[in-house]
Amino acid sequence: MGVVAASALVYPLLVCAVQLVFAQLLTVDVAAIVLWLGLGITCSVGLVAAVRWGAERRVRSAWLLAGLAPPAVFELWLVWPLLTP
């Protein structure tokens, strides 16, 4: 459950990072910088808290671990051309 909660916070964190880059580089907007930096810090703290909470809990079912296999295989399939010369 902690992995699911942590993965749910990755995309908002990515959005915060992109918006922060735009606020700093394209148009210098101090209010937007403070807003997106605060949201990014909040998402980062939430992500770390979710991972720590999930790491403390023992996996009670092998099906939960088996459910991680298809996304892992898909990610490996996407990255495989980059890993092989």
Backbone hydrogen bonds, N-H to C=O, Kabsch-Sander energy under -0.5 kcal/mol:
donor,donor_aa,acceptor,acceptor_aa,energy
5,A,1,M,-2.4
6,A,2,G,-2.5
7,S,3,V,-2.6
8,A,4,V,-1.7
9,L,5,A,-0.8
9,L,6,A,-0.7
10,V,6,A,-0.5
10,V,7,S,-0.6
11,Y,7,S,-0.7
13,L,9,L,-1.4
14,L,10,V,-2.2
15,V,11,Y,-2.5
16,C,12,P,-2.3
17,A,13,L,-2.0
18,V,14,L,-2.4
19,Q,15,V,-2.7
20,L,16,C,-2.2
21,V,17,A,-2.0
22,F,18,V,-2.3
23,A,19,Q,-2.5
24,Q,20,L,-1.7
25,L,21,V,-2.9
26,L,21,V,-0.5
26,L,22,F,-1.0
27,T,22,F,-1.7
29,D,23,A,-1.5
29,D,27,T,-1.1
30,V,28,V,-0.5
33,I,29,D,-2.3
34,V,30,V,-2.4
35,L,31,A,-2.4
36,W,32,A,-2.9
37,L,33,I,-2.2
38,G,34,V,-2.3
39,L,35,L,-2.3
40,G,36,W,-2.2
41,I,37,L,-2.3
42,T,38,G,-2.2
43,C,39,L,-2.5
44,S,40,G,-2.3
45,V,41,I,-2.5
46,G,42,T,-2.3
47,L,43,C,-2.5
48,V,44,S,-2.4
49,A,45,V,-2.4
50,A,46,G,-2.3
51,V,47,L,-2.3
52,R,48,V,-2.6
53,W,49,A,-2.4
54,G,50,A,-2.4
55,A,51,V,-2.2
56,E,52,R,-1.4
57,R,53,W,-0.9
60,R,58,R,-0.5
64,L,61,S,-0.7
65,L,61,S,-0.8
66,A,62,A,-2.2
67,G,63,W,-1.7
68,L,65,L,-1.1
69,A,66,A,-1.1
72,A,68,L,-1.7
73,V,69,A,-2.8
74,F,70,P,-2.3
75,E,71,P,-2.5
76,L,72,A,-2.2
77,W,73,V,-2.3
78,L,74,F,-2.0
79,V,75,E,-2.0
80,W,76,L,-1.8
82,L,79,V,-1.2
83,L,79,V,-1.3
84,T,80,W,-1.8
